[in-house]
Amino acid sequence: MKKIIVNLLRFIFAAVFIFSGYVKAIDPLGFTYKITEYLEKFGGFFQSFDILAFPFAILNSSLELLIGIALLLGIYRKKTIILAMLFMAIYTPLTLYIAIFNPVTDCGCFGDALVISNWTTFWKNIVLDIIIVTLFIYRNDIIPFLGRKIRVIAVIFAAIFCVGLSVYCYRHLPLIDFRPYKIGTYIPEKMEYPEDAARDEFATILTYKNNANGEQRDFKLNGSTVIDIKDNTEYAFGDFAKEWTFVAQTSKLIKKGYEPPIHDFSITTDEDGDITEEVLADTNYTFLLIAYKLEKADQTHSAEINKIYDYAQSQGYKFYCLHSSLNEDLIDYVQEGDAKYPFATADETTLKTIIRANPGLLLLKNGTILNKWHYNDLPAFDAPLAGSKLGKVQLNNAVGKTLTAAGIFLVPIIILIGFRIITVRKKKK
C-alpha cells in the first residue's frame, strides 16, 4: 500500500511539473515578459538582469519539464528529487513574498494556460513541498521505468527535446495560443461588458494636514463625517475642518470588478486619432504588422513585409504597423527597412499579448482574427484573399501539434522502455 501511495504522489508531482514546464516552454517569449515584469517590480539592481530574462526563461522551463520527466520515468531518483527540492526551496518563499506584497497579480507559474491567484500559487507550492519531502524519504519505493544503462540516453534526449521545443516556439509561434487574441477570435465580443457584470469600486481618499503639528493623514468620507484610515477615528466634518487643512484627493480601488478578456485594444494614428472602431468594423481585409518595439524588431524580413504591403495596396486592403516606440526609433526603423506603410501606436503590453513575434503579422476581417504569422513564416500573397485559404479562418490545431510534440518525445522513450523489458527478460532466462 505504501509503495502505491508513493508512486501515486510521484505521478502527481511529475504531472504538475510537466504541465507547468510545458506551457512555459511553448511560450518562451511570454515567460520572458513575465520575468521582465518581476525584475521591473523589484527594481534596483534586479533590473540589470533584464538581458538574462530570455535564456533564464528557457532554462527554467526546460529544467522544470526535465524534473517532471525524470520523476515520471523514475530515473536518477535521489538526484531528481534533490533538484526538485532545491527548485521548491527557491520558489516557495518567492511565491510567499508575491502573495504578501502582490508586486504582480499573476505569478505566471502556469503561463497563460491557467491563471491562479498568488495565494493559491503559494498553497499549491506548500502541497508540492510536502509531496517532494515524502518522496525523498521513500525514494527507494519509486518504481523505475528505465535501467541504469539507458537512463543517461533518456536524460540527454529529454534535455535536447525541452530546449528544442522552446527554441522552435520562439522561432515560430507557440504550439498552443492561450491568449485572448487567438485565431478565430471576434475582438469586439471579447471587449464587451455583460450587463450584470460587477464594476470596479473606488473609495475617495482625502489627504489633510493637521494645523497644529503639520502631520498629514488620509481620511475617507462617510456621509457627513470623515474617518481616519490609520486608526479608524470618526470626526464630524464641521469640527474636523477647523483642525485640518485639505491637501489632496485621490481615488483608490477597493474592489476589482469584471474585466473583459480584451480591455486595452486601442489603435491611434497621428493623422486620424483613434481608429480602433474603424479597423474592427472594416468588412474588407486588414493587415496589422505588430512590432511592440521597433528598435528591437527583426529587420531580416523587411523585403518580404514590404512586398506584402505592396500586395495589400494593389488589392485595396488596409495595412498598419502597430508599435509603441518613440518617434526617433520609428525614423530609424523606416530608414533601415525602407518601410512605406503607415504606422499607428498601441499599448506595448497589448502588442506583446497579440502575437509572440517582433514583428508578427495579423490578418483581420470584420473584427475577427483570421490568421497570424511569425516573421519567419510569412506566406507569399499573390491572389485575392477572398478566393484563397489565407483569407479564411485558419484555426490552430493545438491538439494535433501537442500530440505531434508528445509523439516526438514518447516514441524514443517507449523504445527505450521496450529495450529494458527485453533485456530484463533475457537475463531471467
C-alpha positions in Angstrom: 0.0 0.0 0.0 2.8 2.4 0.9 4.5 1.8 -2.5 1.2 2.6 -4.3 0.8 5.9 -2.4 4.4 6.9 -3.0 4.2 6.2 -6.7 0.8 8.0 -6.9 2.5 11.1 -5.3 5.4 10.7 -7.7 3.0 10.8 -10.7 1.1 13.9 -9.3 4.3 15.9 -8.7 5.6 14.9 -12.1 2.4 15.9 -13.8 2.4 19.3 -12.2 6.0 20.0 -13.2 5.5 18.6 -16.8 2.4 20.7 -17.3 4.0 23.8 -15.8 7.2 23.4 -17.7 5.4 22.6 -21.0 3.1 25.6 -21.1 6.0 27.9 -20.4 8.4 26.0 -22.8 6.0 26.5 -25.7 5.7 30.2 -25.0 9.3 31.3 -24.2 8.7 35.0 -25.0 5.6 35.1 -22.8 7.6 33.7 -19.9 10.4 36.2 -20.7 7.9 39.1 -20.4 6.7 37.8 -17.0 10.3 37.5 -15.7 11.0 41.1 -17.0 7.9 42.3 -15.2 9.2 40.8 -12.0 12.6 42.5 -12.4 10.9 45.8 -13.1 8.7 45.5 -10.0 11.6 44.5 -7.8 13.6 47.5 -9.2 17.1 48.5 -8.3 19.9 46.2 -9.4 17.4 43.5 -10.3 16.6 45.4 -13.5 20.2 44.9 -14.6 19.4 41.2 -15.1 16.9 42.1 -17.8 19.2 40.8 -20.5 19.2 37.4 -18.9 15.4 37.1 -18.9 15.1 35.1 -22.2 17.9 32.5 -21.5 16.6 32.1 -18.0 13.1 31.6 -19.3 14.3 28.7 -21.5 16.5 27.3 -18.7 13.8 27.4 -16.1 11.0 25.8 -18.2 13.4 23.2 -19.5 14.6 22.3 -16.0 11.0 22.1 -14.7 10.0 19.9 -17.6 13.1 17.7 -17.2 12.5 17.2 -13.5 8.9 16.1 -14.2 10.0 13.7 -17.0 12.8 12.2 -14.8 10.4 11.7 -11.9 7.8 10.2 -14.2 10.3 7.7 -15.6 11.7 7.1 -12.1 15.3 7.7 -13.2 18.1 9.2 -11.1 15.6 9.2 -8.2 17.7 10.8 -5.5 19.3 13.4 -7.7 16.0 14.3 -9.3 14.2 14.7 -6.0 17.0 16.8 -4.5 16.9 19.0 -7.6 13.2 19.3 -7.2 13.6 20.2 -3.5 16.1 22.9 -4.4 13.7 24.2 -7.0 10.9 24.4 -4.5 13.2 25.9 -1.8 13.6 28.9 -4.1 10.1 29.3 -5.4 8.1 28.6 -2.2 9.5 31.7 -0.3 9.3 33.7 -3.6 5.6 32.9 -4.0 5.0 33.8 -0.3 6.6 37.2 -0.9 4.5 37.7 -4.0 1.3 36.7 -2.2 2.0 39.1 0.7 3.2 42.1 -1.2 1.4 41.5 -4.5 4.0 43.0 -6.9 2.3 41.2 -9.8 -1.3 40.0 -10.0 -0.4 36.7 -11.7 2.7 34.8 -10.8 2.9 33.1 -14.2 3.6 29.7 -12.8 1.4 28.1 -15.4 1.9 30.7 -18.1 -1.3 31.9 -19.7 -2.8 28.4 -19.7 -4.0 28.6 -16.1 -4.1 31.9 -14.2 -4.5 31.4 -10.4 -4.2 33.9 -7.5 -0.9 34.5 -5.8 -2.1 32.9 -2.5 -3.4 29.9 -4.4 0.1 29.6 -6.0 1.7 29.7 -2.6 -0.5 27.0 -1.1 0.0 24.9 -4.2 3.7 25.1 -3.6 3.2 24.1 0.1 1.4 20.9 -1.1 4.2 20.2 -3.6 6.8 20.7 -0.8 5.0 18.1 1.3 4.9 15.7 -1.6 8.5 16.1 -2.6 9.8 15.6 1.0 7.7 12.5 1.3 9.2 11.2 -2.0 12.7 11.9 -0.7 12.0 9.8 2.4 10.5 6.9 0.5 12.5 7.3 -2.8 13.5 3.7 -2.8 9.8 2.8 -3.3 9.7 4.7 -6.6 9.4 2.2 -9.4 11.9 3.0 -12.3 10.8 2.5 -15.9 14.4 2.6 -17.3 17.5 0.8 -16.3 20.8 2.3 -15.4 22.5 1.7 -18.7 19.9 3.6 -20.8 18.7 6.3 -18.4 21.5 8.6 -19.4 20.3 8.4 -23.0 16.8 9.3 -21.9 18.0 12.3 -19.9 20.1 13.6 -22.8 17.3 13.2 -25.2 14.8 14.8 -22.8 17.1 17.8 -22.3 17.5 18.3 -26.0 13.7 17.9 -26.5 12.9 20.5 -23.8 15.3 23.2 -25.1 14.5 22.4 -28.7 10.8 22.8 -28.0 11.3 26.3 -26.6 13.7 27.3 -29.5 11.2 26.1 -32.1 8.3 28.0 -30.5 10.5 31.1 -30.3 11.4 30.9 -33.9 7.8 30.4 -34.9 4.7 30.7 -32.7 3.6 28.9 -29.5 2.1 25.5 -30.3 -1.0 26.5 -28.3 -2.3 30.0 -28.0 -3.8 30.6 -24.6 -4.2 34.3 -25.0 -7.5 36.2 -25.9 -6.1 37.1 -29.3 -6.1 33.5 -30.7 -7.0 32.8 -34.3 -10.8 32.9 -34.8 -11.4 35.5 -32.1 -14.0 38.1 -32.7 -12.3 41.0 -30.9 -15.4 43.3 -30.3 -17.1 40.4 -28.5 -14.1 39.9 -26.2 -14.2 43.7 -25.3 -17.9 43.6 -24.1 -19.1 44.0 -20.6 -22.0 41.8 -19.6 -25.0 43.8 -18.4 -24.8 42.2 -14.9 -21.0 42.4 -14.6 -19.6 43.9 -11.5 -17.8 47.2 -12.0 -14.7 48.4 -10.2 -15.4 50.1 -6.9 -13.4 53.0 -5.7 -13.1 54.9 -2.5 -12.3 58.6 -2.3 -9.3 59.2 -0.2 -8.8 62.7 1.3 -5.4 63.8 2.5 -5.3 66.5 5.2 -2.6 68.3 7.2 -3.0 68.9 10.9 -2.9 72.6 11.6 -1.2 72.1 15.0 1.7 69.7 14.2 1.8 69.6 10.4 1.2 65.8 10.2 -0.5 64.5 7.1 -3.2 61.8 7.4 -5.5 60.0 5.0 -9.3 60.0 5.6 -12.3 58.6 3.8 -15.8 60.2 3.6 -18.7 58.6 5.4 -21.7 60.8 4.7 -21.4 64.0 6.9 -18.3 62.5 8.7 -14.8 61.6 7.9 -12.9 58.5 9.1 -9.2 58.4 9.8 -7.9 55.4 7.8 -5.0 54.8 10.1 -6.8 54.5 13.5 -10.5 54.4 12.3 -11.4 57.5 14.3 -14.6 59.3 13.1 -14.9 63.1 13.1 -17.8 65.4 12.4 -16.9 67.3 9.3 -17.6 70.7 10.7 -15.3 70.4 13.7 -12.8 68.4 11.6 -12.3 71.3 9.1 -11.2 73.6 11.9 -8.3 71.4 12.8 -7.2 70.1 9.5 -6.3 71.6 6.1 -7.1 69.9 2.8 -4.0 68.7 0.8 -5.2 66.3 -1.9 -7.9 64.0 -3.1 -7.3 60.6 -4.8 -9.3 57.5 -5.7 -8.3 54.1 -4.5 -9.6 50.8 -6.0 -11.2 48.8 -3.1 -12.9 46.1 -5.1 -11.9 44.8 -8.6 -14.8 44.3 -10.9 -15.2 42.3 -14.1 -12.5 42.8 -16.7 -13.2 41.6 -20.2 -10.6 39.4 -21.8 -9.6 42.2 -24.2 -9.7 45.5 -22.4 -6.9 47.6 -23.7 -7.1 47.2 -27.5 -6.7 50.7 -29.0 -5.1 51.9 -32.2 -4.1 55.6 -32.7 -2.6 57.4 -35.7 -1.2 60.9 -35.8 -3.4 61.8 -38.7 -6.8 60.4 -37.7 -6.6 59.8 -33.9 -8.3 56.7 -32.6 -9.1 54.4 -35.5 -9.9 51.3 -33.4 -13.6 51.1 -34.3 -12.8 51.8 -38.0 -10.3 48.9 -38.1 -12.6 46.4 -36.2 -15.7 47.3 -38.3 -13.9 47.1 -41.7 -15.7 44.5 -43.8 -12.6 44.2 -46.0 -9.3 42.6 -45.1 -6.8 44.5 -42.9 -3.2 43.6 -42.2 -1.7 44.6 -38.9 2.0 44.3 -38.6 2.7 44.0 -34.8 6.1 45.3 -33.6 5.9 46.2 -29.9 9.3 47.9 -30.1 10.6 49.0 -33.5 14.1 49.3 -32.1 14.0 45.6 -31.2 12.2 44.4 -34.3 13.9 41.8 -36.6 14.6 43.5 -39.9 15.9 40.5 -41.8 12.4 40.1 -43.4 11.8 43.7 -44.3 11.7 43.0 -48.0 9.0 40.3 -47.6 7.0 42.7 -45.4 7.3 45.5 -48.0 6.1 43.1 -50.7 3.0 42.2 -48.5 2.3 45.9 -48.1 2.5 46.4 -51.9 0.2 43.4 -52.3 -2.3 44.9 -49.8 -2.2 48.2 -51.7 -2.9 46.5 -55.0 -5.8 44.6 -53.6 -7.3 47.6 -51.7 -6.6 46.1 -48.2 -5.7 48.3 -45.3 -2.2 47.8 -43.8 -0.9 49.3 -40.5 2.2 48.7 -38.4 1.3 48.9 -34.7 4.1 49.9 -32.3 4.8 51.6 -29.0 8.2 53.2 -29.8 9.5 56.7 -29.7 9.5 58.8 -32.8 13.3 58.7 -33.2 13.1 54.9 -33.2 10.3 55.0 -35.8 12.5 57.1 -38.1 15.4 54.7 -37.7 13.2 51.7 -38.4 11.7 53.3 -41.6 15.2 54.2 -42.9 16.7 50.7 -42.2 13.8 48.7 -43.6 12.7 51.2 -46.3 9.2 51.0 -44.9 6.5 52.8 -46.8 3.4 51.5 -44.9 1.5 53.7 -42.3 2.2 53.4 -38.6 -0.1 53.5 -35.6 0.5 53.3 -31.9 -0.9 50.9 -29.4 -0.2 49.7 -25.8 3.1 47.8 -25.5 1.7 45.0 -23.3 -1.3 44.6 -25.7 1.1 44.2 -28.7 3.2 41.6 -26.8 0.0 39.7 -26.0 -1.4 39.7 -29.5 1.4 37.8 -31.1 4.7 36.4 -29.8 6.9 37.8 -32.5 8.6 41.1 -33.2 7.4 41.7 -35.8 4.4 39.4 -36.4 1.6 39.7 -39.0 -2.1 39.7 -38.2 -4.9 39.4 -40.7 -8.3 40.8 -39.7 -11.8 41.0 -41.3 -14.9 42.3 -39.6 -13.0 42.4 -36.3 -12.2 38.7 -36.5 -8.6 37.4 -36.4 -8.3 35.2 -39.5 -4.6 34.3 -39.1 -1.3 35.4 -37.7 2.3 34.7 -38.7 5.7 34.9 -37.2 8.2 36.8 -39.2 9.9 33.5 -40.1 6.7 32.1 -41.5 5.3 34.9 -43.7 3.4 33.5 -46.6 3.5 34.6 -50.2 0.4 36.6 -51.1 -0.3 36.7 -54.8 -4.1 36.2 -55.3 -7.1 38.0 -53.8 -7.8 36.8 -50.3 -11.5 36.2 -50.9 -10.7 33.1 -53.0 -7.7 31.9 -51.0 -7.3 29.8 -47.9 -5.2 32.6 -46.5 -8.4 34.7 -46.4 -10.3 32.3 -44.2 -10.0 31.5 -40.5 -7.1 29.1 -40.2 -7.7 27.6 -36.7 -4.6 26.5 -34.9 -4.7 22.7 -34.5 -3.4 22.8 -30.9 -4.4 19.2 -30.1 -2.6 17.9 -33.2 0.5 19.9 -32.6 0.7 18.8 -29.0 0.2 15.2 -29.9 3.0 15.6 -32.5 5.3 17.0 -29.9 4.4 14.3 -27.5 5.0 11.7 -30.1 8.4 13.1 -31.0 9.3 12.7 -27.3 7.4 9.5 -26.4 8.3 7.2 -29.3 12.0 7.1 -28.4 11.2 6.8 -24.7 8.8 3.9 -25.4 11.6 2.2 -27.5 14.0 2.6 -24.5 11.4 1.1 -22.1 10.8 -1.7 -24.5 14.5 -2.3 -24.8 14.7 -2.5 -21.0 11.9 -5.0 -20.8 13.5 -7.3 -23.4 16.9 -7.0 -21.6 15.3 -8.0 -18.2 13.5 -10.9 -19.7 16.7 -12.2 -21.3 18.5 -12.0 -18.0 15.8 -14.0 -16.3 16.1 -16.7 -18.9 
